[in-house]
């Protein structure tokens, strides 16, 4: 048996396998599709936030590497060839405006 909490419009906003103060309405078979949608949307949101964070971190690392190279702390050739290629490709894409959501400047150190 499942128990749900409904909002004012009758949409499911929470569910539980046990009756709780918040989830106190027994589930009707008609709500199963809504439960599935709710679970998927929360999973998609978490995945989206994780991906956004990862992409931001990639840009930070690119900026750190670029700064270290500019300050002659490391040489680009110190990095593996695959990394050099990826950094060069992304830098060209940013310069061409191909990375629309990546328009922030370098982080000043």
Secondary structure as GFF3:
##gff-version 3
##sequence-region A 1 109
A	DSSP	beta_strand	3	6	.	.	.	ID=ss1
A	DSSP	beta_strand	12	16	.	.	.	ID=ss2
A	DSSP	beta_strand	25	26	.	.	.	ID=ss3
A	DSSP	three_ten_helix	29	31	.	.	.	ID=ss4
A	DSSP	alpha_helix	32	70	.	.	.	ID=ss5
A	DSSP	three_ten_helix	76	78	.	.	.	ID=ss6
A	DSSP	alpha_helix	81	96	.	.	.	ID=ss7
###
